[in-house]
Amino acid sequence: MSNIIEVKNLTKKFHDNTAVDDISFVVEKGEIFAFLGPNGAGKTTTIKMLTTLLTPTSGEIQLNGFNTLHQQDDVRRSFGIVFQDPSLDDELTAWENMEFHGVLYGVPKKIRRARIEELLKIVELWDRRQSQVKEFSGGMKRRLEIARGLLHHPKILFLDEPTLGLDPQTRNHIWSYIKDLNAKEGITVFFTTHYMEEAEKVSSQVAVIDYGKIMKRGTVAEIISFAGTKSLEEAFIKLTGHDIRKQSATAVDNLRAGAKMWRR
């Protein structure tokens, strides 16, 4: 298998603070890759650099064969993203949210509408396509966001805490949809989560980041063996072992970031 993401010596500094500190890793095509770390460890900053929302201080990123600094339009067409906080327009219907996204990505009308129908059926929202999103539960919104992120046939789907705050049944359903799409379409999934059992069940590779540095990367079994623990959660705590830190990302930040990406 070839690499669809290649990160070399990636660093991001904000004044005197180093948020991401000289990290390197690769993700193979078709993998479900878990990117784990405490709050403030550098996860979201890394994702924002991978998706062209932030410019690295130094280092290089190749995504789907394109350089994120010099081929940004090609990079952006290569991925879909589901932000940690909701980014749907609550006043629009499910169909309208999907339609707007498809127009934004330049998906031809005939292809766009067939794809919308296909994805809404996959996430079991076809019967609610004409309902305003403000009527949806948290789980329904998440399913719609995932469908929207897949509309333009991306090669990579980025998921930042995709099941945060959802009940266990809904979380299981969402991962079932994602795994099915991974198997059927060969899409690479790059996700963050605070639910260690999710990462343990669904990921083919895991990287643990803390204080901007990759602490360990490998399969779940390899990380558990390295840490000398019985579960990924225990290994995660042993590798990081820090108090809860503040999370700075907000829904407004994500909406602004998305708008910024397409104004360029």
PATI-345484 format. One line per 10 residues: number of its first residue (from 1); their letters; for each residue z, x, y of N, C-alpha, C, O, CB. Coordinates in steps of 0.05 Angstrom, whole numbers, plus 5000, padded with zeros to 4 digits. Glycine has a CB too. Example, Ala and Ser with C-alpha at 12.3 -4.5 7.8 and 13.67 -1.06 7.14 Angstrom:
1> as> 5156,5264,4886,5156,5246,4910,5156,5264,4934,5169,5285,4934,5181,5226,4911 ~ 5142,5257,4955,5143,5273,4979,5157,5258,5001,5161,5268,5023,5114,5282,4988
***
This chain:
1> msniievknl> 5000,5017,4976,5000,5000,5000,5000,5018,5025,5012,5039,5025,5025,4981,5000 ~ 4987,5009,5046,4986,5024,5071,5007,5013,5090,5017,4991,5088,4957,5023,5084 ~ 5013,5030,5110,5033,5022,5130,5021,5005,5151,5000,5011,5162,5046,5048,5142 ~ 5034,4983,5158,5025,4966,5180,5041,4971,5205,5032,4964,5227,5028,4936,5171 ~ 5065,4983,5202,5081,4991,5225,5089,5021,5221,5099,5028,5200,5106,4973,5230 ~ 5084,5037,5241,5092,5065,5240,5106,5072,5266,5094,5070,5287,5067,5084,5235 ~ 5131,5080,5264,5147,5087,5287,5155,5116,5285,5167,5125,5265,5173,5069,5289 ~ 5149,5132,5306,5154,5161,5306,5170,5169,5330,5161,5166,5353,5128,5177,5304 ~ 5194,5179,5326,5211,5190,5347,5214,5172,5371,5211,5180,5394,5199,5217,5356 ~ 5219,5147,5365,5220,5126,5386,5247,5127,5401,5269,5126,5388,5216,5098,5374
11> tkkfhdntav> 5246,5129,5427,5270,5129,5444,5266,5110,5468,5245,5109,5480,5276,5158,5454 ~ 5288,5096,5474,5288,5080,5499,5314,5084,5513,5336,5079,5503,5284,5050,5492 ~ 5312,5093,5539,5335,5097,5556,5335,5078,5579,5314,5072,5591,5336,5126,5565 ~ 5358,5067,5586,5362,5052,5610,5381,5067,5628,5406,5066,5623,5373,5023,5603 ~ 5371,5081,5647,5387,5099,5664,5401,5120,5646,5388,5136,5632,5408,5083,5681 ~ 5428,5119,5645,5442,5139,5629,5448,5129,5600,5460,5143,5584,5468,5146,5642 ~ 5440,5104,5594,5446,5093,5568,5422,5095,5550,5400,5087,5557,5454,5063,5571 ~ 5426,5107,5526,5405,5109,5506,5408,5086,5486,5425,5087,5469,5405,5137,5492 ~ 5390,5067,5489,5392,5043,5472,5380,5048,5444,5390,5038,5424,5378,5019,5485 ~ 5358,5063,5443,5345,5071,5418,5341,5101,5419,5330,5112,5438,5318,5056,5414
21> ddisfvvekg> 5351,5115,5398,5354,5144,5400,5337,5158,5378,5348,5164,5356,5383,5152,5397 ~ 5312,5164,5384,5295,5181,5367,5293,5171,5338,5299,5185,5320,5306,5209,5367 ~ 5285,5145,5335,5283,5134,5308,5255,5135,5298,5235,5134,5313,5293,5105,5308 ~ 5252,5138,5272,5226,5138,5258,5229,5122,5232,5248,5125,5217,5217,5168,5252 ~ 5209,5105,5227,5208,5090,5202,5180,5078,5199,5164,5077,5218,5230,5068,5202 ~ 5174,5069,5175,5148,5056,5170,5154,5030,5155,5175,5027,5142,5129,5074,5153 ~ 5136,5011,5158,5137,4985,5143,5110,4982,5130,5089,4983,5143,5144,4961,5162 ~ 5110,4977,5104,5085,4973,5089,5074,4945,5092,5090,4926,5096,5089,4980,5060 ~ 5048,4942,5089,5036,4915,5090,5048,4897,5069,5052,4906,5046,5005,4917,5086 ~ 5054,4873,5076,5064,4853,5057,5094,4855,5052,5104,4838,5036,5050,4856,5032
31> eifaflgpng> 5108,4874,5064,5137,4876,5060,5152,4854,5075,5142,4844,5095,5147,4903,5068 ~ 5176,4848,5065,5195,4833,5081,5217,4853,5088,5233,4861,5071,5207,4807,5065 ~ 5217,4861,5113,5233,4884,5122,5256,4874,5139,5252,4861,5160,5215,4904,5138 ~ 5281,4880,5130,5305,4872,5145,5314,4895,5163,5317,4917,5154,5328,4863,5125 ~ 5318,4889,5188,5327,4908,5208,5355,4900,5217,5358,4881,5233,5307,4910,5233 ~ 5375,4914,5207,5403,4905,5210,5419,4923,5228,5415,4947,5228,5416,4902,5183 ~ 5438,4911,5242,5456,4927,5259,5475,4909,5274,5469,4885,5278,5440,4944,5278 ~ 5497,4920,5284,5516,4904,5300,5503,4896,5326,5482,4906,5333,5542,4920,5305 ~ 5516,4878,5341,5507,4871,5368,5506,4896,5385,5525,4912,5384,5526,4850,5380 ~ 5485,4899,5400,5482,4923,5417,5474,4948,5404,5474,4970,5416,5508,4927,5431
41> agktttikml> 5465,4946,5378,5458,4970,5363,5430,4981,5370,5424,5004,5364,5460,4965,5333 ~ 5414,4964,5382,5386,4972,5388,5365,4956,5374,5341,4962,5377,5383,5000,5382 ~ 5373,4935,5360,5353,4919,5345,5333,4905,5363,5309,4909,5360,5368,4898,5328 ~ 5343,4890,5382,5326,4874,5399,5309,4893,5417,5286,4887,5422,5342,4855,5416 ~ 5321,4915,5426,5306,4934,5442,5282,4945,5426,5260,4948,5437,5324,4957,5452 ~ 5287,4951,5401,5266,4961,5384,5244,4941,5380,5220,4947,5383,5277,4969,5356 ~ 5252,4916,5375,5232,4894,5371,5215,4891,5397,5191,4887,5395,5245,4868,5364 ~ 5228,4893,5420,5214,4889,5445,5194,4912,5449,5173,4908,5461,5233,4888,5468 ~ 5200,4936,5440,5181,4958,5442,5158,4954,5422,5135,4959,5428,5195,4985,5437 ~ 5165,4945,5398,5144,4940,5378,5124,4918,5387,5101,4919,5380,5157,4931,5351
51> ttlltptsge> 5134,4899,5403,5117,4877,5411,5107,4879,5440,5099,4860,5452,5133,4851,5408 ~ 5108,4903,5451,5098,4911,5477,5113,4899,5501,5103,4900,5523,5069,4902,5479 ~ 5136,4887,5496,5152,4876,5518,5168,4897,5533,5175,4893,5556,5171,4855,5507 ~ 5172,4920,5521,5185,4942,5534,5169,4968,5528,5157,4971,5507,5215,4946,5524 ~ 5168,4985,5548,5154,5011,5545,5173,5032,5536,5194,5036,5548,5140,5019,5571 ~ 5167,5046,5514,5186,5067,5505,5189,5089,5525,5170,5095,5541,5175,5079,5478 ~ 5212,5102,5526,5216,5126,5542,5201,5149,5530,5189,5165,5544,5246,5133,5544 ~ 5200,5150,5503,5185,5170,5489,5180,5160,5460,5193,5141,5451,5199,5198,5489 ~ 5162,5173,5446,5156,5166,5419,5130,5150,5417,5116,5146,5437,5178,5149,5408 ~ 5123,5142,5393,5097,5129,5388,5101,5107,5368,5116,5109,5349,5077,5149,5377
61> iqlngfntlh> 5086,5085,5373,5086,5062,5354,5057,5055,5348,5041,5051,5366,5101,5038,5366 ~ 5051,5053,5322,5025,5042,5313,5031,5016,5298,5047,5016,5279,5010,5063,5294 ~ 5018,4995,5307,5022,4969,5295,4995,4958,5287,4978,4953,5304,5037,4950,5314 ~ 4991,4953,5261,4966,4944,5250,4943,4963,5257,4920,4954,5261,4960,4916,5260 ~ 4949,4989,5259,4929,5009,5266,4924,5012,5295,4907,5029,5303,4904,5002,5253 ~ 4938,4998,5312,4935,4999,5341,4959,5012,5355,4982,5009,5346,4929,4971,5353 ~ 4953,5027,5376,4974,5039,5392,4986,5019,5411,4971,5007,5426,4963,5065,5406 ~ 5012,5016,5412,5025,4995,5428,5023,5001,5458,5027,4982,5474,5053,4991,5420 ~ 5018,5025,5466,5015,5032,5494,4987,5029,5504,4982,5020,5527,5024,5060,5499 ~ 4967,5036,5487,4939,5037,5496,4921,5015,5486,4899,5012,5496,4928,5064,5488
71> qqddvrrsfg> 4931,5000,5467,4915,4978,5455,4931,4952,5453,4933,4940,5432,4904,4986,5427 ~ 4943,4945,5476,4963,4923,5475,4951,4896,5468,4964,4881,5454,4976,4921,5502 ~ 4927,4890,5476,4916,4864,5469,4911,4862,5439,4917,4841,5427,4889,4860,5484 ~ 4902,4883,5427,4898,4883,5398,4925,4881,5383,4927,4867,5363,4883,4909,5389 ~ 4945,4895,5394,4972,4893,5382,4982,4865,5383,4993,4855,5364,4991,4913,5397 ~ 4979,4852,5406,4991,4825,5410,4977,4804,5392,4989,4785,5384,4988,4817,5439 ~ 4951,4808,5387,4937,4790,5369,4946,4794,5340,4941,4778,5323,4907,4793,5371 ~ 4959,4817,5335,4966,4824,5307,4993,4812,5298,4998,4812,5274,4968,4854,5305 ~ 5009,4802,5317,5035,4792,5308,5041,4765,5320,5030,4756,5340,5057,4812,5317 ~ 5060,4751,5306,5073,4727,5316,5102,4734,5319,5112,4752,5305,5068,4702,5298
81> ivfqdpsldd> 5116,4719,5336,5144,4725,5341,5160,4700,5344,5152,4681,5357,5148,4743,5365 ~ 5184,4700,5332,5204,4678,5336,5228,4691,5348,5242,4707,5335,5211,4663,5309 ~ 5233,4684,5374,5256,4696,5388,5283,4686,5377,5284,4665,5363,5254,4691,5418 ~ 5304,4700,5383,5330,4692,5375,5338,4665,5387,5350,4649,5373,5351,4714,5382 ~ 5332,4661,5412,5338,4636,5426,5313,4619,5427,5291,4629,5428,5350,4641,5454 ~ 5317,4592,5428,5294,4574,5428,5275,4580,5452,5284,4585,5474,5303,4545,5430 ~ 5249,4578,5447,5229,4582,5468,5208,4560,5468,5187,4564,5480,5216,4609,5464 ~ 5214,4538,5455,5195,4515,5455,5198,4499,5481,5219,4501,5495,5201,4497,5431 ~ 5178,4484,5488,5180,4465,5511,5189,4439,5500,5175,4425,5486,5152,4463,5526 ~ 5214,4431,5506,5226,4407,5495,5213,4382,5504,5215,4361,5491,5255,4406,5503
91> eltawenmef> 5198,4383,5527,5185,4359,5537,5158,4354,5524,5147,4332,5527,5182,4361,5567 ~ 5148,4373,5510,5122,4370,5496,5127,4361,5467,5149,4365,5457,5106,4397,5497 ~ 5107,4350,5455,5109,4343,5427,5105,4368,5409,5098,4389,5419,5088,4321,5419 ~ 5111,4365,5383,5106,4387,5365,5077,4396,5366,5071,4420,5367,5115,4380,5336 ~ 5059,4377,5365,5031,4383,5366,5023,4397,5392,5008,4417,5392,5014,4357,5363 ~ 5034,4388,5415,5027,4400,5441,5037,4429,5443,5024,4446,5454,5039,4383,5463 ~ 5061,4434,5432,5071,4461,5431,5052,4480,5415,5047,4502,5423,5100,4462,5420 ~ 5043,4470,5393,5025,4485,5376,4998,4489,5390,4987,4511,5390,5021,4472,5349 ~ 4988,4468,5402,4962,4468,5415,4962,4488,5438,4943,4504,5442,4955,4440,5425 ~ 4983,4488,5454,4986,4506,5477,4985,4535,5467,4972,4552,5479,5011,4501,5493
101> hgvlygvpkk> 5000,4541,5446,5001,4568,5435,4973,4577,5425,4965,4599,5430,5021,4569,5412 ~ 4959,4558,5412,4932,4565,5402,4913,4571,5424,4896,4589,5422,4922,4542,5385 ~ 4914,4555,5446,4897,4560,5469,4903,4587,5481,4886,4602,5489,4900,4537,5490 ~ 4929,4593,5483,4938,4618,5495,4927,4642,5480,4921,4663,5492,4969,4619,5495 ~ 4925,4640,5453,4915,4661,5437,4885,4660,5433,4873,4677,5420,4929,4660,5410 ~ 4872,4641,5445,4843,4639,5443,4832,4631,5416,4810,4638,5409,4831,4665,5450 ~ 4848,4615,5401,4839,4606,5375,4819,4583,5380,4826,4564,5394,4863,4596,5358 ~ 4794,4584,5369,4774,4563,5374,4785,4536,5366,4801,4533,5347,4749,4569,5358 ~ 4777,4515,5380,4788,4488,5377,4788,4478,5349,4808,4469,5339,4773,4469,5395 ~ 4765,4480,5335,4763,4469,5308,4782,4484,5289,4796,4471,5273,4734,4472,5298
111> irrarieell> 4782,4510,5290,4800,4526,5273,4829,4521,5281,4846,4518,5263,4794,4557,5276 ~ 4834,4519,5307,4862,4515,5317,4873,4489,5306,4896,4489,5296,4862,4514,5347 ~ 4858,4468,5307,4869,4442,5299,4873,4440,5269,4891,4427,5259,4851,4419,5309 ~ 4855,4452,5254,4858,4453,5225,4883,4469,5217,4898,4462,5199,4833,4464,5211 ~ 4887,4491,5232,4910,4509,5226,4936,4495,5234,4956,4497,5220,4907,4535,5242 ~ 4936,4480,5256,4960,4465,5264,4968,4446,5242,4991,4444,5235,4955,4451,5291 ~ 4948,4430,5233,4954,4411,5211,4965,4425,5187,4985,4416,5175,4929,4395,5204 ~ 4952,4447,5179,4961,4461,5155,4990,4471,5158,5006,4467,5139,4942,4485,5150 ~ 4997,4483,5180,5023,4495,5184,5045,4473,5187,5067,4476,5176,5024,4513,5208 ~ 5039,4452,5202,5059,4430,5205,5065,4417,5178,5087,4408,5173,5049,4410,5225
121> kivelwdrrq> 5045,4416,5161,5050,4405,5134,5067,4424,5118,5084,4416,5103,5023,4399,5120 ~ 5062,4450,5120,5077,4470,5105,5107,4469,5112,5124,4470,5095,5066,4499,5111 ~ 5113,4466,5139,5141,4465,5147,5152,4436,5149,5173,4431,5160,5144,4479,5175 ~ 5137,4418,5137,5145,4390,5134,5151,4376,5161,5171,4362,5164,5170,4388,5117 ~ 5133,4381,5181,5136,4368,5207,5111,4352,5215,5109,4343,5237,5142,4389,5228 ~ 5092,4349,5196,5067,4335,5202,5073,4306,5211,5060,4296,5230,5049,4335,5178 ~ 5091,4293,5198,5097,4265,5206,5111,4263,5233,5112,4241,5244,5115,4253,5184 ~ 5121,4285,5243,5134,4285,5269,5117,4299,5291,5128,4307,5312,5162,4298,5267 ~ 5092,4302,5286,5075,4318,5304,5073,4306,5332,5069,4321,5352,5048,4321,5293 ~ 5077,4280,5334,5075,4267,5361,5102,4262,5373,5104,4249,5394,5060,4241,5358
131> sqvkefsggm> 5123,4272,5361,5150,4270,5372,5156,4292,5391,5148,4315,5387,5171,4270,5349 ~ 5170,4286,5413,5178,4307,5432,5199,4325,5418,5216,4316,5403,5190,4295,5458 ~ 5197,4350,5425,5214,4370,5412,5244,4365,5419,5261,4373,5403,5206,4398,5420 ~ 5250,4353,5441,5277,4348,5449,5291,4329,5429,5316,4327,5429,5279,4336,5477 ~ 5276,4315,5413,5287,4297,5392,5293,4312,5366,5304,4300,5348,5268,4274,5387 ~ 5285,4337,5364,5288,4352,5339,5316,4364,5336,5329,4371,5356,5266,4374,5338 ~ 5324,4367,5311,5348,4382,5305,5342,4412,5308,5319,4420,5311,5358,4376,5276 ~ 5364,4428,5306,5360,4457,5308,5342,4468,5286,5326,4486,5291,5387,4471,5308 ~ 5346,4458,5262,5329,4467,5240,5300,4460,5243,5283,4476,5236,5340,4456,5214 ~ 5295,4436,5253,5267,4428,5258,5254,4445,5279,5231,4452,5276,5266,4398,5266
141> krrleiargl> 5269,4452,5300,5258,4469,5321,5251,4497,5309,5230,4508,5316,5278,4472,5344 ~ 5269,4507,5293,5264,4533,5281,5238,4532,5264,5222,4551,5265,5288,4542,5264 ~ 5235,4511,5248,5212,4509,5231,5186,4507,5248,5166,4519,5241,5214,4484,5213 ~ 5188,4493,5270,5165,4491,5288,5158,4518,5301,5135,4525,5304,5170,4470,5310 ~ 5179,4533,5308,5174,4559,5320,5161,4578,5301,5143,4594,5308,5201,4572,5330 ~ 5169,4577,5275,5157,4594,5255,5127,4586,5251,5110,4603,5249,5172,4591,5228 ~ 5122,4559,5250,5094,4550,5247,5078,4559,5271,5055,4568,5268,5094,4519,5245 ~ 5089,4557,5295,5075,4565,5319,5068,4595,5319,5047,4604,5326,5091,4559,5344 ~ 5088,4611,5309,5083,4640,5308,5062,4649,5289,5051,4671,5290,5109,4654,5301 ~ 5055,4631,5270,5035,4637,5249,5008,4626,5256,4989,4630,5241,5044,4627,5223
151> lhhpkilfld> 5005,4611,5278,4981,4596,5284,4956,4613,5286,4935,4605,5276,4985,4581,5309 ~ 4958,4637,5297,4934,4653,5302,4929,4673,5280,4916,4694,5284,4937,4668,5328 ~ 4940,4668,5256,4937,4685,5232,4945,4714,5238,4929,4732,5234,4907,4684,5223 ~ 4970,4718,5246,4979,4745,5251,4983,4761,5225,4986,4749,5204,5005,4745,5267 ~ 4982,4787,5228,4987,4804,5205,5017,4809,5201,5026,4815,5179,4973,4831,5208 ~ 5032,4806,5223,5061,4812,5222,5075,4788,5236,5066,4778,5257,5068,4839,5236 ~ 5098,4780,5224,5115,4760,5237,5142,4772,5243,5156,4781,5224,5118,4735,5219 ~ 5149,4773,5269,5175,4783,5277,5194,4760,5280,5188,4740,5293,5173,4799,5303 ~ 5218,4762,5268,5238,4741,5268,5265,4753,5277,5276,4770,5263,5241,4727,5240 ~ 5274,4745,5301,5299,4756,5311,5321,4735,5307,5322,4715,5322,5296,4764,5342
161> eptlgldpqt> 5338,4739,5287,5359,4720,5279,5347,4692,5275,5356,4673,5288,5381,4719,5301 ~ 5328,4688,5257,5314,4663,5254,5331,4639,5245,5324,4616,5250,5292,4666,5235 ~ 5354,4645,5231,5370,4623,5221,5398,4621,5234,5416,4608,5223,5373,4625,5191 ~ 5401,4635,5256,5427,4635,5269,5437,4607,5277,5422,4592,5290,5426,4653,5295 ~ 5461,4600,5268,5473,4575,5275,5464,4551,5258,5473,4529,5263,5467,4569,5303 ~ 5447,4556,5238,5438,4534,5221,5455,4531,5196,5467,4551,5187,5408,4539,5213 ~ 5456,4507,5185,5472,4503,5161,5458,4517,5137,5434,4522,5138,5475,4473,5155 ~ 5473,4522,5116,5462,4537,5093,5438,4525,5080,5419,4539,5072,5483,4540,5072 ~ 5437,4498,5078,5414,4485,5066,5389,4489,5083,5367,4495,5072,5419,4454,5063 ~ 5391,4487,5109,5368,4491,5127,5359,4520,5126,5335,4526,5126,5375,4482,5156
171> rnhiwsyikd> 5379,4538,5125,5372,4567,5123,5356,4572,5098,5336,4587,5099,5397,4584,5124 ~ 5364,4561,5076,5350,4565,5051,5322,4554,5052,5303,4567,5042,5365,4552,5028 ~ 5318,4531,5065,5292,4519,5067,5273,4537,5084,5250,4541,5077,5293,4491,5079 ~ 5284,4547,5106,5268,4564,5124,5259,4589,5109,5236,4597,5112,5284,4571,5149 ~ 5277,4601,5094,5269,4626,5080,5250,4619,5057,5233,4636,5050,5294,4639,5068 ~ 5251,4595,5046,5232,4587,5026,5204,4586,5038,5185,4595,5026,5240,4560,5014 ~ 5202,4574,5062,5176,4573,5076,5165,4601,5081,5142,4607,5076,5178,4557,5102 ~ 5183,4618,5091,5174,4645,5099,5165,4661,5074,5145,4675,5075,5197,4660,5113 ~ 5180,4659,5052,5173,4674,5028,5146,4663,5016,5130,4679,5006,5195,4671,5007 ~ 5142,4637,5018,5117,4625,5008,5093,4636,5024,5072,4643,5013,5118,4595,5009
181> lnakegitvf> 5097,4637,5051,5075,4647,5068,5070,4677,5064,5048,4686,5064,5082,4642,5098 ~ 5092,4691,5059,5089,4720,5053,5073,4724,5027,5056,4741,5026,5117,4733,5050 ~ 5078,4707,5007,5064,4709,4982,5035,4700,4984,5018,4712,4972,5079,4693,4960 ~ 5031,4678,4998,5004,4666,4999,4985,4680,5018,4961,4684,5012,5006,4637,5007 ~ 4996,4689,5041,4979,4701,5062,4982,4731,5064,4967,4744,5079,4984,4687,5088 ~ 5001,4742,5050,5006,4771,5051,5016,4780,5078,5014,4804,5084,4980,4785,5045 ~ 5028,4762,5093,5039,4769,5119,5063,4787,5117,5081,4782,5100,5045,4744,5136 ~ 5065,4807,5134,5089,4825,5134,5110,4811,5152,5104,4801,5174,5081,4853,5145 ~ 5135,4811,5143,5157,4799,5157,5177,4820,5165,5187,4835,5148,5170,4777,5140 ~ 5183,4821,5191,5202,4840,5202,5224,4824,5215,5219,4810,5235,5189,4861,5223
191> ftthymeeae> 5248,4824,5204,5269,4806,5214,5296,4819,5218,5302,4839,5205,5271,4782,5196 ~ 5311,4807,5237,5339,4815,5240,5356,4791,5232,5348,4768,5234,5345,4824,5269 ~ 5380,4796,5222,5398,4775,5215,5427,4785,5215,5431,4809,5210,5391,4762,5188 ~ 5446,4767,5219,5474,4774,5215,5484,4763,5188,5507,4768,5181,5491,4763,5238 ~ 5467,4749,5174,5474,4738,5148,5465,4758,5127,5442,4759,5119,5461,4710,5143 ~ 5484,4774,5118,5477,4796,5099,5466,4785,5073,5450,4799,5060,5501,4813,5094 ~ 5475,4762,5064,5466,4751,5039,5436,4744,5041,5422,4745,5021,5482,4726,5031 ~ 5427,4737,5065,5398,4732,5068,5382,4757,5064,5362,4758,5049,5393,4720,5097 ~ 5390,4778,5077,5376,4804,5075,5377,4813,5046,5357,4824,5036,5389,4825,5093 ~ 5399,4809,5032,5402,4818,5005,5383,4803,4986,5373,4814,4967,5431,4815,4995
201> kvssqvavid> 5379,4777,4992,5362,4761,4974,5332,4764,4979,5317,4763,4960,5370,4732,4978 ~ 5324,4767,5004,5296,4764,5010,5281,4790,5017,5257,4792,5016,5292,4746,5033 ~ 5296,4811,5025,5282,4835,5036,5274,4854,5014,5287,4857,4993,5300,4850,5055 ~ 5251,4867,5018,5242,4888,5000,5251,4915,5010,5254,4934,4994,5211,4887,4997 ~ 5255,4918,5036,5265,4942,5048,5285,4935,5070,5282,4914,5083,5242,4960,5059 ~ 5305,4952,5075,5325,4948,5095,5329,4974,5111,5329,4996,5100,5352,4939,5082 ~ 5332,4971,5137,5341,4993,5154,5365,4985,5169,5366,4963,5181,5317,5002,5173 ~ 5386,5001,5170,5410,4996,5184,5411,5014,5209,5409,5038,5207,5436,5001,5167 ~ 5413,5002,5233,5413,5016,5258,5440,5013,5271,5452,4991,5270,5390,5007,5276 ~ 5451,5034,5283,5476,5032,5298,5475,5052,5321,5467,5075,5317,5500,5036,5280
211> ygkimkrgtv> 5484,5044,5344,5483,5062,5368,5456,5074,5371,5454,5098,5379,5505,5083,5365 ~ 5435,5059,5365,5408,5067,5370,5396,5086,5350,5373,5095,5353,5407,5081,5396 ~ 5411,5092,5328,5402,5110,5308,5400,5096,5281,5416,5079,5274,5420,5135,5305 ~ 5379,5103,5265,5377,5092,5238,5398,5106,5220,5396,5131,5216,5348,5097,5227 ~ 5416,5091,5210,5437,5102,5193,5428,5105,5164,5435,5125,5151,5462,5083,5194 ~ 5412,5086,5154,5402,5088,5127,5379,5068,5124,5379,5046,5135,5424,5082,5106 ~ 5359,5076,5109,5336,5059,5103,5330,5061,5073,5331,5082,5061,5311,5067,5120 ~ 5323,5038,5061,5316,5038,5033,5317,5009,5022,5319,4990,5037,5334,5056,5017 ~ 5315,5007,4996,5319,4981,4983,5348,4973,4985,5366,4989,4991,5309,4981,4954 ~ 5354,4947,4980,5382,4938,4980,5398,4954,4961,5420,4963,4967,5384,4908,4974
221> aeiisfagtk> 5387,4958,4937,5402,4973,4916,5407,5002,4925,5429,5013,4920,5385,4974,4890 ~ 5388,5014,4938,5391,5042,4947,5413,5044,4969,5429,5063,4969,5365,5053,4958 ~ 5414,5025,4987,5434,5025,5008,5462,5020,4997,5481,5034,5004,5428,5005,5030 ~ 5464,5001,4978,5490,4996,4965,5499,5021,4950,5523,5028,4951,5488,4972,4946 ~ 5481,5034,4936,5488,5058,4921,5496,5080,4939,5516,5094,4934,5464,5067,4903 ~ 5482,5084,4961,5489,5105,4981,5517,5101,4992,5532,5120,4996,5468,5106,5003 ~ 5523,5075,4998,5549,5070,5010,5571,5068,4990,5595,5070,4997,5548,5043,5026 ~ 5564,5066,4964,5584,5064,4943,5600,5038,4944,5624,5037,4939,5604,5087,4946 ~ 5585,5016,4950,5598,4990,4952,5586,4971,4931,5569,4979,4915,5595,4978,4980 ~ 5595,4946,4932,5586,4926,4912,5566,4906,4924,5553,4892,4910,5609,4911,4901
231> sleeafiklt> 5563,4906,4951,5545,4887,4963,5533,4899,4989,5544,4919,4999,5560,4860,4970 ~ 5512,4887,4998,5500,4897,5023,5518,4893,5047,5519,4909,5065,5473,4882,5028 ~ 5533,4871,5047,5552,4866,5069,5573,4888,5070,5580,4898,5092,5566,4839,5065 ~ 5584,4896,5047,5604,4917,5047,5591,4944,5055,5604,4960,5069,5616,4920,5019 ~ 5566,4948,5047,5553,4973,5055,5548,4973,5085,5551,4994,5098,5526,4976,5040 ~ 5540,4950,5096,5535,4948,5124,5560,4955,5140,5559,4970,5160,5525,4920,5131 ~ 5583,4944,5132,5608,4948,5146,5616,4978,5144,5626,4990,5163,5630,4930,5134 ~ 5611,4990,5120,5618,5018,5117,5601,5036,5134,5610,5056,5144,5616,5026,5087 ~ 5575,5029,5137,5557,5046,5152,5560,5042,5182,5555,5061,5198,5528,5038,5145 ~ 5570,5019,5191,5574,5014,5220,5603,5013,5227,5613,5029,5242,5559,4988,5228
241> ghdirkqsat> 5617,4993,5216,5646,4991,5219,5656,4989,5247,5676,5000,5254,5658,5015,5207 ~ 5642,4973,5264,5650,4971,5292,5658,4942,5298,5652,4923,5284,5627,4979,5310 ~ 5673,4940,5320,5681,4914,5330,5656,4899,5340,5635,4911,5345,5702,4916,5352 ~ 5658,4873,5343,5636,4857,5353,5630,4865,5382,5647,4869,5398,5643,4827,5353 ~ 5604,4868,5387,5595,4876,5414,5579,4854,5426,5569,4836,5412,5578,4902,5413 ~ 5576,4854,5452,5562,4833,5466,5532,4833,5460,5520,4854,5457,5567,4835,5496 ~ 5521,4809,5460,5492,4806,5456,5481,4797,5483,5490,4777,5494,5486,4785,5434 ~ 5461,4811,5493,5451,4806,5520,5427,4788,5521,5421,4777,5543,5444,4832,5533 ~ 5413,4784,5499,5388,4768,5500,5395,4739,5505,5414,4728,5494,5372,4771,5475 ~ 5379,4725,5522,5382,4697,5527,5355,4683,5524,5335,4696,5523,5394,4692,5555
251> avdnlragak> 5356,4657,5523,5331,4642,5522,5313,4647,5546,5289,4649,5544,5337,4612,5519 ~ 5326,4649,5570,5311,4654,5594,5297,4681,5593,5274,4684,5600,5329,4652,5619 ~ 5312,4701,5583,5300,4728,5579,5275,4727,5562,5255,4739,5568,5321,4747,5567 ~ 5277,4712,5540,5255,4711,5521,5231,4696,5532,5208,4704,5528,5264,4698,5496 ~ 5236,4674,5547,5214,4660,5559,5200,4677,5580,5176,4677,5582,5224,4634,5572 ~ 5216,4691,5596,5204,4709,5616,5189,4731,5603,5167,4739,5613,5226,4720,5634 ~ 5200,4742,5581,5186,4764,5568,5160,4754,5556,5140,4769,5558,5204,4775,5545 ~ 5159,4730,5545,5134,4720,5534,5114,4715,5555,5090,4721,5552,5140,4694,5519 ~ 5123,4704,5578,5104,4700,5601,5093,4727,5611,5070,4729,5617,5118,4685,5624 ~ 5111,4747,5612,5103,4773,5622,5082,4785,5604,5063,4798,5613,5127,4792,5623
261> mwrr> 5085,4782,5578,5067,4793,5559,5039,4783,5563,5019,4799,5560,5076,4788,5530 ~ 5036,4758,5570,5009,4746,5572,4998,4747,5601,4975,4739,5606,5009,4718,5562 ~ 5015,4755,5620,5005,4759,5647,4991,4786,5650,4976,4791,5669,5027,4757,5668 ~ 4997,4805,5632,4987,4832,5634,4956,4832,5630,4944,4854,5631,5000,4851,5614
***
